[in-house]
Protein backbone atom coordinates (compact mmCIF):
# COMPACT_ATOMS: atom_id res chain seq x y z
CA UNK A 1 0.00 0.00 0.00
CA UNK A 2 1.41 3.43 -0.85
CA UNK A 3 2.53 5.68 1.96
CA UNK A 4 0.09 8.55 1.41
CA UNK A 5 1.28 11.80 2.97
CA UNK A 6 -1.18 14.51 3.79
CA UNK A 7 -0.40 18.17 3.32
CA UNK A 8 -1.03 20.14 6.53
CA UNK A 9 -1.37 23.93 6.35
CA UNK A 10 -2.11 25.70 9.63
CA UNK A 11 -5.26 27.76 9.17
CA UNK A 12 -5.77 26.11 5.78
CA UNK A 13 -8.85 25.38 3.73
CA UNK A 14 -9.45 21.79 2.67
CA UNK A 15 -11.83 19.82 0.45
CA UNK A 16 -12.71 16.32 1.70
CA UNK A 17 -14.55 13.28 0.41
CA UNK A 18 -15.49 10.72 3.06
CA UNK A 19 -17.22 7.47 2.12
CA UNK A 20 -19.11 4.80 3.99
CA UNK A 21 -17.68 1.29 4.05
CA UNK A 22 -18.51 -0.53 0.80
CA UNK A 23 -20.65 2.47 -0.20
CA UNK A 24 -23.40 1.44 2.20
CA UNK A 25 -26.31 3.92 1.85
CA UNK A 26 -26.41 4.80 5.57
CA UNK A 27 -27.70 8.31 4.97
CA UNK A 28 -30.90 7.25 3.23
CA UNK A 29 -32.13 6.94 6.81
CA UNK A 30 -33.07 10.34 8.26
CA UNK A 31 -32.13 9.15 11.77
CA UNK A 32 -28.54 8.60 10.60
CA UNK A 33 -28.52 12.04 8.97
CA UNK A 34 -29.62 13.60 12.29
CA UNK A 35 -27.02 11.59 14.19
CA UNK A 36 -24.25 12.74 11.88
CA UNK A 37 -25.43 16.34 12.30
CA UNK A 38 -25.25 15.97 16.10
CA UNK A 39 -21.74 14.56 15.93
CA UNK A 40 -20.62 17.34 13.56
CA UNK A 41 -21.95 20.00 15.96
CA UNK A 42 -20.14 18.42 18.91
CA UNK A 43 -16.93 18.11 16.91
CA UNK A 44 -17.12 21.82 16.06
CA UNK A 45 -17.53 22.62 19.78
CA UNK A 46 -14.36 20.66 20.62
CA UNK A 47 -12.34 21.76 17.60
CA UNK A 48 -13.68 24.96 15.99
CA UNK A 49 -13.72 25.29 12.22
CA UNK A 50 -15.82 26.83 9.48
CA UNK A 51 -17.78 24.49 7.23
CA UNK A 52 -17.81 26.50 4.02
CA UNK A 53 -19.78 23.93 2.03
CA UNK A 54 -21.12 20.43 2.52
CA UNK A 55 -23.31 17.86 0.83
CA UNK A 56 -24.38 14.54 2.31
CA UNK A 57 -25.34 11.79 -0.14
CA UNK A 58 -26.54 8.28 0.82
CA UNK A 59 -23.02 6.79 0.82
CA UNK A 60 -20.57 9.69 1.03
CA UNK A 61 -20.10 13.33 1.81
CA UNK A 62 -18.08 16.20 0.42
CA UNK A 63 -17.15 19.23 2.46
CA UNK A 64 -14.86 22.25 2.55
CA UNK A 65 -13.43 23.16 5.94
CA UNK A 66 -11.48 26.28 6.87
CA UNK A 67 -9.45 25.80 10.02
CA UNK A 68 -8.59 28.51 12.55
CA UNK A 69 -5.28 30.31 12.26
CA UNK A 70 -2.42 28.14 13.49
CA UNK A 71 -4.50 24.93 13.40
CA UNK A 72 -3.83 22.07 10.96
CA UNK A 73 -5.49 19.26 12.92
CA UNK A 74 -8.12 18.07 10.49
CA UNK A 75 -7.06 14.40 10.95
CA UNK A 76 -7.94 14.66 14.65
CA UNK A 77 -11.37 16.01 13.76
CA UNK A 78 -12.08 13.29 11.18
CA UNK A 79 -10.87 10.51 13.49
CA UNK A 80 -13.09 11.72 16.33
CA UNK A 81 -16.09 12.31 14.07
CA UNK A 82 -15.92 8.88 12.43
CA UNK A 83 -15.30 7.09 15.73
CA UNK A 84 -18.07 8.93 17.59
CA UNK A 85 -20.64 8.51 14.81
CA UNK A 86 -19.76 4.81 14.59
CA UNK A 87 -20.08 4.31 18.36
CA UNK A 88 -23.52 5.96 18.48
CA UNK A 89 -24.72 4.39 15.22
CA UNK A 90 -23.93 0.88 16.49
CA UNK A 91 -25.36 1.65 19.96
CA UNK A 92 -28.66 2.59 18.28
CA UNK A 93 -28.80 -0.74 16.43
CA UNK A 94 -27.06 0.29 13.21
CA UNK A 95 -25.54 -2.51 11.16
CA UNK A 96 -21.97 -2.35 9.97
CA UNK A 97 -20.58 -3.93 6.81
CA UNK A 98 -18.82 -7.28 7.06
CA UNK A 99 -15.31 -6.78 8.40
CA UNK A 100 -12.23 -8.44 6.97
CA UNK A 101 -9.83 -10.35 9.18
CA UNK A 102 -7.46 -7.39 8.99
CA UNK A 103 -10.20 -4.97 10.11
CA UNK A 104 -11.09 -7.22 13.03
CA UNK A 105 -7.43 -7.64 14.00
CA UNK A 106 -6.93 -3.84 14.00
CA UNK A 107 -10.30 -3.30 15.76
CA UNK A 108 -11.72 -1.28 12.87
CA UNK A 109 -15.46 -1.14 12.46
CA UNK A 110 -17.32 -1.57 9.15
CA UNK A 111 -19.09 1.81 8.98
CA UNK A 112 -16.64 4.21 7.26
CA UNK A 113 -13.91 3.61 4.74
CA UNK A 114 -10.64 3.85 6.60
CA UNK A 115 -9.18 6.67 4.53
CA UNK A 116 -10.61 9.82 3.05
CA UNK A 117 -9.75 12.09 0.16
CA UNK A 118 -8.22 15.44 1.10
CA UNK A 119 -7.26 18.31 -1.16
CA UNK A 120 -5.65 21.50 0.12
CA UNK A 121 -7.26 24.54 -1.45
CA UNK A 122 -4.66 27.14 -2.24
CA UNK A 123 -6.40 29.75 -4.39
CA UNK A 124 -9.81 31.33 -4.90
CA UNK A 125 -10.46 29.66 -8.27
CA UNK A 126 -9.79 26.24 -6.73
CA UNK A 127 -12.13 27.08 -3.84
CA UNK A 128 -14.91 28.13 -6.21
CA UNK A 129 -14.54 24.99 -8.33
CA UNK A 130 -14.79 22.68 -5.30
CA UNK A 131 -17.59 24.80 -3.79
CA UNK A 132 -19.61 24.39 -6.99
CA UNK A 133 -18.69 20.69 -7.26
CA UNK A 134 -20.07 20.02 -3.79
CA UNK A 135 -23.37 21.70 -4.55
CA UNK A 136 -23.74 20.08 -7.98
CA UNK A 137 -22.89 16.58 -6.67
CA UNK A 138 -26.49 15.36 -6.10
CA UNK A 139 -27.22 16.24 -9.75
CA UNK A 140 -24.04 14.46 -10.89
CA UNK A 141 -25.18 11.26 -9.15
CA UNK A 142 -28.69 11.50 -10.59
CA UNK A 143 -30.51 11.99 -7.27
CA UNK A 144 -32.12 15.28 -8.36
CA UNK A 145 -32.31 17.53 -11.41
CA UNK A 146 -31.48 20.72 -9.47
CA UNK A 147 -29.17 21.25 -6.47
CA UNK A 148 -32.05 23.07 -4.74
CA UNK A 149 -34.00 19.79 -4.66
CA UNK A 150 -31.43 18.00 -2.46
CA UNK A 151 -32.16 18.55 1.26
CA UNK A 152 -28.76 17.68 2.74
CA UNK A 153 -26.66 20.45 1.27
CA UNK A 154 -25.29 23.84 2.23
CA UNK A 155 -26.61 25.00 -1.16
CA UNK A 156 -29.73 26.31 0.57
CA UNK A 157 -27.67 28.54 2.89
CA UNK A 158 -25.83 30.01 -0.09
CA UNK A 159 -29.10 30.68 -1.95
CA UNK A 160 -30.35 32.57 1.13
CA UNK A 161 -27.07 34.53 1.13
CA UNK A 162 -27.47 35.33 -2.60
CA UNK A 163 -24.37 33.41 -3.67
CA UNK A 164 -26.43 31.14 -5.95
CA UNK A 165 -29.75 31.71 -7.69
CA UNK A 166 -32.31 29.02 -6.69
CA UNK A 167 -32.24 27.47 -10.19
CA UNK A 168 -28.42 27.24 -10.45
CA UNK A 169 -27.10 24.17 -12.34
CA UNK A 170 -30.51 22.65 -13.08
CA UNK A 171 -29.23 20.34 -15.79
CA UNK A 172 -27.18 17.20 -16.11
CA UNK A 173 -24.37 19.22 -17.68
CA UNK A 174 -21.65 20.12 -15.21
CA UNK A 175 -21.12 23.85 -14.66
CA UNK A 176 -17.86 25.01 -16.26
CA UNK A 177 -16.21 25.56 -12.87
CA UNK A 178 -16.83 21.93 -11.90
CA UNK A 179 -14.96 20.41 -14.86
CA UNK A 180 -11.63 21.27 -13.21
CA UNK A 181 -12.58 19.13 -10.22
CA UNK A 182 -13.95 16.32 -12.40
CA UNK A 183 -10.72 16.28 -14.39
CA UNK A 184 -8.85 15.85 -11.09
CA UNK A 185 -10.67 12.60 -10.37
CA UNK A 186 -12.56 13.61 -7.24
Secondary structure, 3 states (H helix, E strand, C coil): CCCCCCCCCCCCEEEEEEEEHHHCCHHHCHHHHHHHHHHHHHHHHHCCEEEEEEEECCCEEEEEEEECCCCCCHHHHHHHHHHHHHHHHHHCCCCCCCCCHHHHHCCCCCCECCCCEEEEECCHHHHHHHHHHHHHHHHHCCCCCCHHHCCCECHHHHHHCCCCCCCCCCCCCCCHHHHHHHHCCC
